[in-house]
Amino acid sequence: MSTYTIYSAKTHFSRLIEEACAGEEVVIARGKQPLVKLVPIEAKPPARVFGAMKGRASVTEAFFEPLPEDELRVWES
């Protein structure tokens, strides 16, 4: 774990980012009091793929039947 003062962190910010991305724990402190930890953002989750659920779900004729009156009232309120 590397600890840097705010002044030092401002001066060497690019290097600290590289250290954090390399897995080093980087802490920025005000005097001797640690304030924040610099960590890399995790990789983006995979993008959604159109048609990924194809063949996993089915829609029966019951889907197209009208809803009962009591359930329609709940949806319309």
VOVORO-310591 format. One line per 4 residues: their letters; for each residue x negated, y negated, z of N, C-alpha, C, O. Coordinates in Angstrom, 2 decimals. Layout:
// VOVORO-310591
A> X:Y:Z:X:Y:Z:X:Y:Z:X:Y:Z ~ ...;
***
This chain:
// VOVORO-310591
MSTY> -0.85:1.17:0.00:0.00:0.00:0.00:-0.89:-1.24:0.00:-1.80:-1.37:0.82 ~ -0.61:-2.13:-0.93:-1.35:-3.38:-1.02:-0.45:-4.52:-0.56:0.71:-4.60:-0.96 ~ -0.99:-5.39:0.28:-0.23:-6.53:0.77:-0.91:-7.81:0.31:-2.13:-7.97:0.43 ~ -0.11:-8.72:-0.23:-0.60:-9.99:-0.74:0.20:-11.13:-0.13:1.39:-10.98:0.16;
TIYS> -0.47:-12.26:0.07:0.25:-13.45:0.51:1.03:-14.02:-0.68:0.77:-13.66:-1.83 ~ 1.97:-14.89:-0.40:2.76:-15.50:-1.47:1.85:-16.24:-2.44:2.02:-16.14:-3.66 ~ 0.91:-16.99:-1.92:-0.01:-17.75:-2.77:-0.80:-16.81:-3.68:-0.91:-17.06:-4.89 ~ -1.33:-15.75:-3.12:-2.11:-14.79:-3.89:-1.22:-14.08:-4.92:-1.65:-13.82:-6.05;
AKTH> 0.00:-13.77:-4.54:0.93:-13.10:-5.45:1.25:-13.99:-6.65:1.33:-13.52:-7.78 ~ 1.43:-15.30:-6.40:1.70:-16.23:-7.52:0.50:-16.28:-8.46:0.67:-16.35:-9.68 ~ -0.68:-16.26:-7.91:-1.90:-16.36:-8.70:-2.14:-15.10:-9.54:-2.62:-15.20:-10.67 ~ -1.81:-13.93:-9.00:-2.12:-12.66:-9.65:-0.87:-11.86:-9.98:-0.89:-10.63:-9.94;
FSRL> 0.22:-12.54:-10.30:1.51:-11.88:-10.48:1.47:-10.79:-11.56:2.01:-9.70:-11.35 ~ 0.86:-11.06:-12.69:0.80:-10.07:-13.78:0.10:-8.79:-13.32:0.54:-7.68:-13.64 ~ -0.98:-8.95:-12.59:-1.71:-7.78:-12.10:-0.87:-6.99:-11.10:-0.92:-5.76:-11.08 ~ -0.11:-7.70:-10.26:0.73:-7.03:-9.27:1.84:-6.23:-9.95:2.19:-5.13:-9.51;
IEEA> 2.38:-6.78:-11.02:3.40:-6.05:-11.78:2.81:-4.76:-12.35:3.44:-3.71:-12.28 ~ 1.62:-4.85:-12.89:0.95:-3.66:-13.43:0.72:-2.62:-12.34:0.90:-1.43:-12.56 ~ 0.31:-3.07:-11.16:0.09:-2.15:-10.04:1.39:-1.46:-9.64:1.42:-0.25:-9.44 ~ 2.47:-2.24:-9.54:3.76:-1.66:-9.15:4.23:-0.65:-10.19:4.74:0.41:-9.83;
CAGE> 4.08:-0.97:-11.47:4.48:-0.05:-12.53:3.64:1.22:-12.55:4.10:2.26:-13.01 ~ 2.43:1.13:-12.04:1.54:2.29:-11.97:1.83:3.15:-10.74:1.18:4.17:-10.54 ~ 2.79:2.75:-9.91:3.16:3.54:-8.74:2.62:3.02:-7.43:2.94:3.58:-6.37 ~ 1.82:1.97:-7.46:1.27:1.38:-6.23:2.37:0.60:-5.51:3.16:-0.09:-6.15;
EVVI> 2.42:0.72:-4.19:3.38:-0.06:-3.41:2.78:-1.44:-3.18:1.70:-1.56:-2.59 ~ 3.48:-2.48:-3.64:2.98:-3.85:-3.53:3.92:-4.62:-2.59:5.12:-4.72:-2.85 ~ 3.37:-5.17:-1.52:4.14:-5.93:-0.54:3.66:-7.37:-0.58:2.46:-7.64:-0.60 ~ 4.62:-8.30:-0.57:4.29:-9.72:-0.55:4.70:-10.26:0.82:5.82:-10.02:1.28;
ARGK> 3.79:-10.98:1.45:4.00:-11.43:2.83:3.83:-12.94:2.94:3.12:-13.57:2.14 ~ 4.48:-13.50:3.94:4.26:-14.90:4.32:3.40:-14.84:5.56:3.86:-14.49:6.65 ~ 2.14:-15.18:5.40:1.19:-15.01:6.49:0.98:-13.52:6.71:0.57:-12.81:5.79 ~ 1.26:-13.05:7.93:1.14:-11.61:8.22:2.49:-10.91:8.22:2.56:-9.70:8.44;
QPLV> 3.57:-11.67:7.98:4.92:-11.10:8.02:5.33:-10.61:6.62:5.55:-11.43:5.73 ~ 5.45:-9.29:6.41:5.89:-8.78:5.11:7.31:-9.26:4.79:8.19:-9.24:5.65 ~ 7.52:-9.68:3.55:8.83:-10.19:3.14:9.52:-9.31:2.11:10.69:-8.97:2.27 ~ 8.80:-8.95:1.05:9.42:-8.20:-0.04:8.46:-7.12:-0.54:7.25:-7.18:-0.33;
KLVP> 9.06:-6.12:-1.21:8.27:-5.07:-1.84:8.55:-5.15:-3.34:9.70:-5.21:-3.76 ~ 7.49:-5.14:-4.13:7.60:-5.19:-5.58:7.63:-3.75:-6.09:6.69:-2.99:-5.90 ~ 8.75:-3.39:-6.76:8.90:-2.03:-7.28:9.37:-2.09:-8.73:10.08:-3.03:-9.10 ~ 9.01:-1.12:-9.54:9.46:-1.13:-10.93:10.93:-0.71:-11.02:11.44:0.02:-10.17;
IEAK> 11.60:-1.17:-12.05:12.98:-0.77:-12.31:12.93:0.59:-12.96:12.11:0.85:-13.84 ~ 13.81:1.47:-12.51:13.86:2.82:-13.08:14.29:2.75:-14.54:14.89:1.77:-14.98 ~ 13.98:3.78:-15.26:14.34:3.84:-16.68:15.86:3.74:-16.84:16.62:4.18:-15.98 ~ 16.28:3.16:-17.96:17.71:3.02:-18.21:18.36:4.39:-18.34:17.75:5.33:-18.85;
PPAR> 19.60:4.50:-17.86:20.29:5.78:-18.05:20.52:6.01:-19.54:20.59:5.05:-20.31 ~ 20.63:7.25:-19.94:20.82:7.51:-21.36:22.10:6.86:-21.88:23.10:6.78:-21.17 ~ 22.05:6.41:-23.12:23.20:5.76:-23.73:24.31:6.78:-23.96:24.06:7.97:-24.14 ~ 25.54:6.29:-23.94:26.66:7.16:-24.22:26.65:7.56:-25.69:26.31:6.77:-26.57;
VFGA> 27.04:8.78:-25.93:27.06:9.30:-27.29:28.50:9.53:-27.70:29.24:10.24:-27.02 ~ 28.90:8.92:-28.81:30.26:9.10:-29.30:30.50:10.57:-29.62:29.71:11.20:-30.32 ~ 31.59:11.10:-29.10:31.93:12.49:-29.37:31.29:13.47:-28.41:31.35:14.68:-28.65 ~ 30.68:13.00:-27.34:30.00:13.89:-26.41:30.96:14.85:-25.71:30.54:15.94:-25.29;
MKGR> 32.22:14.49:-25.57:33.21:15.35:-24.91:33.95:16.24:-25.90:34.88:16.95:-25.51 ~ 33.56:16.23:-27.15:34.26:17.01:-28.16:34.24:18.49:-27.77:33.20:19.08:-27.50 ~ 35.45:19.07:-27.76:35.59:20.48:-27.43:35.65:20.76:-25.94:35.83:21.92:-25.55 ~ 35.52:19.75:-25.09:35.54:19.96:-23.64:36.89:19.63:-23.02:37.17:20.02:-21.89;
ASVT> 37.73:18.92:-23.74:39.04:18.55:-23.23:40.07:18.81:-24.32:39.77:18.72:-25.51 ~ 41.27:19.12:-23.89:42.33:19.35:-24.88:43.56:18.55:-24.49:43.81:18.31:-23.31 ~ 44.32:18.14:-25.48:45.55:17.39:-25.27:46.69:18.25:-25.80:46.72:18.61:-26.98 ~ 47.61:18.57:-24.92:48.75:19.38:-25.32:49.91:18.48:-25.72:49.83:17.26:-25.58;
EAFF> 50.98:19.08:-26.20:52.18:18.33:-26.59:52.80:17.61:-25.39:53.45:16.58:-25.56 ~ 52.60:18.13:-24.19:53.15:17.51:-22.98:52.61:16.09:-22.80:53.27:15.25:-22.19 ~ 51.43:15.81:-23.31:50.84:14.47:-23.20:51.72:13.42:-23.87:51.78:12.28:-23.41 ~ 52.39:13.80:-24.94:53.17:12.86:-25.72:54.63:12.76:-25.27:55.37:11.93:-25.81;
EPLP> 55.04:13.56:-24.31:56.41:13.49:-23.81:56.58:12.25:-22.94:55.63:11.82:-22.27 ~ 57.79:11.68:-22.94:58.03:10.48:-22.12:57.88:10.80:-20.63:58.14:11.91:-20.18 ~ 57.45:9.78:-19.87:57.31:9.94:-18.43:58.69:9.93:-17.77:59.62:9.34:-18.30 ~ 58.82:10.60:-16.63:60.08:10.55:-15.88:60.36:9.11:-15.43:59.43:8.32:-15.27;
EDEL> 61.62:8.78:-15.22:62.03:7.41:-14.86:61.34:6.91:-13.59:60.89:5.77:-13.56 ~ 61.25:7.75:-12.56:60.64:7.29:-11.31:59.16:6.95:-11.51:58.66:6.00:-10.89 ~ 58.46:7.69:-12.35:57.04:7.38:-12.61:56.90:6.14:-13.48:55.95:5.37:-13.31 ~ 57.82:5.94:-14.41:57.79:4.73:-15.23:57.96:3.48:-14.37:57.29:2.47:-14.60;
RVWE> 58.84:3.55:-13.38:59.04:2.39:-12.50:57.76:2.04:-11.75:57.45:0.86:-11.57 ~ 57.01:3.05:-11.33:55.75:2.80:-10.61:54.76:2.09:-11.54:54.09:1.15:-11.12 ~ 54.65:2.53:-12.78:53.72:1.93:-13.73:54.14:0.51:-14.11:53.28:-0.34:-14.35 ~ 55.44:0.25:-14.16:55.91:-1.08:-14.58:55.90:-2.09:-13.46:56.04:-3.29:-13.71;
S> 55.75:-1.65:-12.22:55.77:-2.62:-11.10:54.41:-3.23:-10.86:54.27:-4.05:-9.96;
***
